[in-house]
Amino acid sequence: MLALVAMPAFQPAEARPKDRPRVFLNPGHGGYDSNDRPTPFYCYGVGDTVPYYESESNWYKGNALMSILRSKGYEVATSRVENTTLDDLDLFEIMSLAANSGADLFFAIHSNATGIEKKMNFPLALYRGFSGGPAVEGNDEISQYMMDALGSNGATEWTRKPMIAGDWTFYDWGYKVGLGVLRFNKLPGMLCEGSFHDYIGERCRLKNADYCWLEAWNQSLAIDRYFLKDKKPLQLGCVAGLLRGNEESPYQEAGYQIFGDDCKRGKNGYEMELYDSDKKLVATYTTDNYDNGFYLFKNLKPGVYYLNYAGQYHEITVEAGKVAYLSFQDFVSTNPGGMMKKKKPTKPE
């Protein structure tokens, strides 16, 4: 067990390191064990029951965020890079590692579950202290930036706006008890519940490592803002979205609670094409078989691109440090033929 090293509680914005800030990441849980919040569900795309472990999606996000931050010039330490039982560290040990890392920011990565029949899906930021009264200065600031960034995700179905709370207020576990992973923490930081994995639509998306990568990208934008690096973003952007057909979601028919456009089934095994402004094929992306219809083109140079969906080309503009979202859903046409017929693919005009 590492000894806890005292760290400065807070650095004002003007004093925060701007060249190589240090961030400590804590992807929550670890391993494929009974205490890593397993939630098996029947996946119609693969025709069988598949397991969902929060430890796995947290692991995807943590490794992606570490890579993205390092590409932006950050120094990054993490509590785990694998997903085994041995990676599920004691909470005090995690705090000791964070303190010894010399980090300027502590960031815990999770997803949430309601534990009640009525499901929901939204980002939740929890920091040490009372709501509106952070125990460490800067906790509420990074939490607000994080919720702004995650709430902008247009490749999901949110049921409400993001929520921010102090853990002493949010949990009724006793006076100043709160979350164990924040209990010994003296660094500015927070725990991020990026979404709710017990909402079936989101659980299907969280099975996709690229969807987790997208959350990590958005998390990096919030960290940039906190360290005043958002004025010079990484000169790359992304395109993402959801592909849905006109078929009713089998999860809705099976009795799961479904919101918004998730009532339509995501397209499995569908190949999207991305063309540049010179009408040259840049990349393809094939959606997975987890009924989510998620696609992503990442690390794109800014400029005009064209997405080919069902033989029709759609212009989209990529900006540095931003995600451009464009989702598609088949529709019932006014023609007697019913479903819209796919046109023969042609290059954009």
N, C-alpha and C positions, 0 to 999 in steps of 0.2 A: 504494500500500500504506500502510495506516495504521500509525502507530507504536504499539507496545505500551505501555500505561500501567499502572503498578503499581497493584494494587488490594488492599484489606485482605483477608487470607486468610479470615477467618471472623468472624461476629458471633454471640455466644452468643444462645440463645433469648430471654433477657430483654431483649437489646439490639437485636434485629431490628426493622426498621421495621414498625409495625403498621397504619399508615393507608394508605400508598401504597408497598408494596414494589415493587422493580424486578426484572423477570425478563427474561433474554435467551433467546430461543428459536432453536434451530437445527434446522429441518426438514431431515433429512439428504438428501444428493445434490441433484439438480436437473436438469431437462430430460428429454427422451425419447431418451436416447442409449444407446449400448451399455454404458457404464459405470454406468448407473443401474439396474442389476439387472433388466432386462426378463425376464419369465417368461410367454411366451404359453401359453395353454391352451385346449382346446376347451370352449366353454361351451354346454351343451345347451339352456339357456334361450333363447339367441339363435340357436342352430343354426349356429354358426360359431366360428372361432378368435378369441379376444379377447386383447389384450396386457395384461399387468399390469406396471406400473412401480412399484418401491418409492418412487421420487421423487414419484409422484402421490399415493399414500396418505399419505406423510409431509407433503406439501403441504396436503392436506385437513386433517390433524390440526393442523398448525401454525397455519393461518389460523383454524381453529375455536377452538383454545386461546387465541390472541391475543384474539379477540373475547370469549370467556367471561371471561378474566382482567380485561380492561378493564371489562367490565360489573360486576365485583366491586370495582373501584377500584384495580387494579394499574396500574403503569406498565410497558409492555411494548415491547421492541425485538426485532427478528427479523433473521435473516440473509437471508431471502428471503420475498417475498409472491407471487411467480409461480413457474412451473415451466418454466424455459427453460435452455438450455445456459449462458447467462451467469450464472444463479443458482447454478451449481455452483462455489462459491468455493473458493479455496485454504484449507487447514486453518489455516495461520498467520493468514490474513486474517480468518477467522471468529473466532479467539481475539482478534485485535486489535479487531475490532468489539465483541465482548463486553466487553472491558476498557474501551474508550472509552465504552460505554453507561452506565457507572456502576451496573451491575446488582448485585443482591444474590444472584442465583442464576443459574446457567447450566444450561440444559436442552436436550439434544439428542434429537431425535425420530426413531426408526427402527422398522423391523420386521426380523426375522432370517430366516436360512435355515440349515438344518443342513448342506447340502452332501453329505449321505449318503443312502443309500437309505431308511433308517428315518426316517420323518418324525415330528415332534412339534409340540406347540403349547403354549407357556407364556410368561408375561412374564419378561423378564430385565433386571435392573438392573446396570449396570457403572459403577464410579466409579474415579477416579484413586487408585492406591495398591494395597497388598496387601489381600487379603480380611481383614477385621477390623482393618486398619490403614490408614485413609484418609490420603492425602497432604494433604488439606485437611479440617479439622474441619467436620463437617456433611454430608460426602459420603454417609456410610453412613446418616445419619438420613433425608435426603430419599429415598434409595434404598429404605429400608424402608417409608416412607409411600407411595411410589409403587407398590411391589409389593402392599401391602395394598389399595390402591384398585383397581389393575388386576385383581388376582386375584379381586375381587368381581364381575367382569363375568359375569352369568348369561346373556348372549346369545351365547355361543360354546361351544366344546368344548375344555376344557383337558385335556392329557394328564398333567400333574403340577403341583405347587405352584410358585409363582413362585420364581425363583432370584436371589440377590444375590451379586456378586463384585467384588473389586478387579481392575482390568484388568492389573496386574502379575502377579497370580496366574492369572487366567483364560487369558491368552495366553502361550505359550512363545516369545516373539519376542526374548528377551534380558532382562537384568536392568534393571528399571524402564523398559522400552520402552513397552508398552501402546498404547492407542488414540491415533492421531494427533490427533484432534479434542480430546482431553483433555490432550495432552502439554504444551502451553504454558499451560494454564488454571490460574489462581490463585484462581478463585472457587469457593465451594461449588457443587456441581452433579453431574451424572451424564449418562450416555447411556442412554436407555430403549429397549430392544427390546420393543415393546408386544405382539408376538405373532410367530408364524413364518409368513411368507407362502408358503413352499414346501410347507406343508400345504394340500392342495387345498380343504378346507372353509373354512379361514381366508382363503385367497386370494379365494374367491368373496365372502366378507363384506367384505374390504378394497376390493373394487371399488365398494362402496356408500359414498358420501360421508357419509351419516348414521351409518353404523357407525363411521366414523373420527371423526365429531363426538362420538359416545358415548365413545370412548376419551379424547378431549380433555376431556370433562366429568369423567371419572374422574381424569384427570391433574390437573385444577384442584383437585379435592378434596384430593389429596396436597399440593399447593402451599399450599393454605389451612392444612392441618395444620402444615406446616413453619413458616409465618409466624404461627401462633397465631390464625388467622382462622376456624378451623373452629367456634368457639363461637357465631359469628353468621353462619351460612351464608346464601347468596343464597336468598331466600324463594320458591324455585321447585324443582320436582322433575321427574322424567321417568318414562315407562313404556316398556319395551322388551322384546323377546322374539323368538323364532324360530317360524315357522310351517312345519311339515313334514307332508307327506302320508304315505300308507301305501306309496307306491311306493319301491322300492329305489333308492338313489342310483346314477345312471348312472356316476359316477366310480368307485364301488366295482367295478362290472361292468367298467369299462375298465382296472382293475388298479391304481388309486390306493389308497394306504393311508388307511383311514377309521376314525375313532374314535367310539365312543358313539353318540349319537342322529344324528350326521351320516350314519349308514348309510341314513337316510331322506331322500328328496329334499326340498329346500326348495320352498315354494310360490311360483311366479312370478305376478306380476300380480294378486295377491289383495288386495282392499280390506278393511281393518280399520276399524271405527267405534269412536269413543270418546265416551261420554255422561257428563255430569256427574251429580251427585246429584239434580238436579231433572229428570232424564231428558231433557235437551236435548242434541242432537248438538253436540259440541265440535269434533271434527276427524275427518278420515279419513286413512288412510295406505295407499298401494298399494305392495306389495312390488315390487322390481325384477325384472329378467329374468336375474339372474346365479346362479340356483339356490340362493340362500342363505335365502330366506324371512324375511329380517330386517325388522322394523318398529320404528318409534320415534315416540313422542309426547313432545316436549320442551317445556321452559319452562312447566310446568303449576303452577297454584296448588295448595297442599296441600289435600287433601280426599279424599272418596270418589268413585270413578269406576266406570264399567262398560265393559268391552270386549265388543263383539259379535263372536263368532267362530262361524261356521256357524249363525247364527240363535240361538245361546245366549249369554246375557249373564253375564259373570263380574265380580264385584266386586273392585276393587283400590284400595288406599289409597296416595295420594301424600304423601310427607313432604318438607319443605324440605331441599334439599341432598342428596337421595338419589335413587337410581334403583330403581323397583319393576319386577321382572322377572316376566313371565308368558309361557311358551311353550306352544304347542299342537301336538298331533300327532293326526291322524286315526287311528282304530283299527278293527280288524275286529270287528264286533259279533257277538253270539251268535245273531242272527237269520239265517235262511237267505239273506236279501238281501245279506249280506256287508258292504260298506262302510257306515258310518253315513250316513244320509241327512241332507241339510241341511234344517233346519226353517225354516218361514217366519219371517222376522225379526219379532220383537215387542219392544216397549220393555220395559225392565226393570221388574219388579214393584215 
